[in-house]
Amino acid sequence: MLPLPSAAAEDAFVAELSESDDTDALIEAITAAMEARRPRLAARLVNLLDEQVEFEPGSPIERARQAARLVLMQETPDDRSWSELDDAWRQLRRRRMRRIGRRQRQFLSGRPGRTGRYR
């Protein structure tokens, strides 16, 4: 799923995802980049969320976006900035998975309700 670790391959991959409206594919790509310990690619992909997701101040996604910008500003990302990005992304993923579980439980119990977007 991830491109080769070369600048040209990563540029093409980011450009392809920036033109797509598939938020789920973007989230999967960010998660794959985090798991592969590729902080610059993950940070570039997190910045693509700006166009697709609304941000609340202090939310995990806002923290991830700020950490991504810090990673991109550094020539070589240090452990602290990478750790902040990783922590924020993990928290966001936990919230998203809880939301999915809540939506499934509502459906199975016959109480369909509105489950808000993740932030």
Secondary structure, 3 states (H helix, E strand, C coil): CCCCCCHHHHHHHHHHHHHCCCHHHHHHHHHHHHHCCCHHHHHHHHHHHHHCCCCCCCCHHHHHHHHHHHHHHCCCCCHHHHHHHHHHHHHHHHHHHHHHHHHHHHHHHCCCCCCCCCC
